[in-house]
Amino acid sequence: MFSLAHALTGLFWLGALLLMLGLARRASLWRQGQAATVPLSGLIAMPKRYFVDLHHVVAKDPFIARAHVATAGGAVLLLLLAGVNYGLMLYQGWLDALVLAAAVLMFGGAMMVRARRKNPPARLSKGPWNRLPKSLLAFSVGAGLAALLTLAGPATGTALAQGLSLLVLALMVWGGAELALGIGMGGPMKHAVAGLLHLAFHPRPERFRGKRSTGLIPLKLVDKDYGVEKPKDFAWNRLLSFDACVQCGKCEAACPAYAAGQPLNPKKLIQDMVTGLASGDGQGYAGNPHPGQPLKGGDANQPILAGLLAPETLWSCTTCRACVQECPMLIEHVDTVISLRRNVTLTSGVVPNKGGEALENLRNTDTVGGFPLAARYHWAVDLNVPVLKPGECTDWLLLAGEGAFEMRYQRALRSLIKVLHAAGLKVAVLGAAERDCGDLARRLGDEATFQRLAKENIATLAQYRFKHIVTPDPHVFHCLKNEYSAFGGVYDVQHHSQLIDSLLKAGAVPLKPAAGDVPRTTYHDPCYLGRYNGDTDAPRNVFKGIGIKVVEMERSGLQSRCCGWGGGASFTDIPGKKRIPDMRMDDIRETGAERVAVACPNCTAMLEGVVGQRPDVVELAELVAEQLAV
């Protein structure tokens, strides 16, 4: 005859030992990575990050949020109470009662998880993840029975009680093994610990300070830092972040490249990195693969593109951050892609299709299209826009970006100038002194060209006096606002939608009386204005200010679908089953809109490139200019 209470004590400490050994093994894998400066204050902030920051994202799916709170909350509470009562051998009845309550809470959450798994979305990984609800249920039932039996007291000596005690131990071993062994062996529950540590040592801690952290960390090129070739080239906390993935597939469902049938699945991409981290063969992965790409094995000491990823997978990404926006574990997929691209571009220079040509143009002409810099503002010759000279001063400096070379977007730029002049603003341009901002070079991995352009642009801007910068290009806006600061370039920069919004609110733009019959209009959010910079309101405020009611697409705002240009995807042009701009135009057609408003030169080009019958593509500034009273 044995004592259940003492058996539970032994089981608790055995599980704790196995858990620590597993964590040590996993930590040894993370330590393969490079050094990273991570403030220890993250450990103190971890509860807030877990209960507030993380669940703010998880709450987008209320059912799963409730299931996670019940399951994880019940399990953590149960383990803490069991540790006190059985681990410390207190054996107090009132603690058994609390253990029972925690077990009931965990059981309820596990039943919700089980219900989800009966009819799962296609994005969810299967295999071991389908086993998880059963393991959680076994552990919660075992813990609940254990609490009941120890509360029963003298009755535990009967043969029935002894049999139930053995059942309790079997259930708890079954469920406890999922956590105790899953950490070290890479099972589904490794995310429970890796996820918490990932929040504590997150590569972008600014995300927990109410800021959007989207600027890339510059490479130290003088130290021959050429990005990531092998898994061990990642910083150790990046390797840790890969283990935090719960394979929910929300990134997969949001990815425009995956939806287009291009060979990229962001969930599989992260799991490829886990495979390289643990030197596995990747065959344990039970989710959707990269479209058109078979499963591949790998080794942590081999180049990632040699064994883990096909090059086409790497170049399919539009860097739109839809995956990052939806990830409940706050994993940074795009940073991973850019780190790998940097190594390929800087060491081999092999960029597919028109990507290599675009980079060559940037290196030789400081423009993506290979245009003469002096031609950038030919469209403004009759608009009385002064070209600023060194030492001269203006209130607003307009940086038009690469769109200024395209005839279609020149119409939008002319409209913008008319609106700004109508508002009485003092505006000037740089003329031939304006180079490309370098965004495309950086997204395609050519960090050397980006850094050269950034430093030269900062030096150029230092020669002029201006109060503010305005640009209609979200990529230029993002670079000046979030990327140049690492090189000393700090400016008051506004996207033109933000400036026009403020002018309309101040009553500075003379408008015609609102028209009664306005064409049905929808709006496409640029990724680099919305997800990268968090502004989805300014353009909508502009439309409202000129009497246009926007008919929203199902995917709009921070959940908007990419147009397909970003990250150089329109240049690398990896084929799929569909084109991303065609899919976005389908989204637009579903609203019944007669026209779609845009606020980015690249979105304009991509959507206007859709063939067949479609709504008109109209730039935000053009819509405002139509309503000017002068």
Secondary structure, DSSP 8 states (H G I E B T S, - for coil): ---HHHHHHHHHHHHHHHHHHHHHHHHHHHTTSB-----THHHHHHHHIIIIIIHHHHTTSHHHHHHHHHHHHHHHHHHHHHIIIIITT---HHHHHHHHHHHHHHHHHHHHHHHHHHS--TTS--THHHHHHHHHHHHHHHHHHHHHHHHHGGGGGSHHHHHHHHHHHHHHHHHHHHHHTHHHHT-TTHHHHHHHHHHHT-S-GGGGGT----------GGGT----SSGGGSBHHHHHHHHT-----HHHHH-HHHHTT-S--HHHHHHHHHHHHHT--STT--S---TT-------TTS-HHHHT--HHHHHT-----HHHHH-TT---HHHHHHHHHHHHHHHT---TTTHHHHHHHHHHHSSSS---GGGTTGGGTTTT--B--TT-EEEEEE---GGGGSHHHHHHHHHHHHHHHHTT--EEE-GGG----SHHHHHTT-HHHHHHHHHHHHHHHTTSEEEEEEES-HHHHHIIIIIGGGGT----EEEHHHHHHHHHHTT-S-B----S----EEE---TTTTTTT---HHHHHHHHHTT--B---SS-GGG----S-GGGHHHH----SS-HHHHHHHHHHHTT-SEEEE--HHHHHHHHT--SS--EEEEHHHHHHHTB--
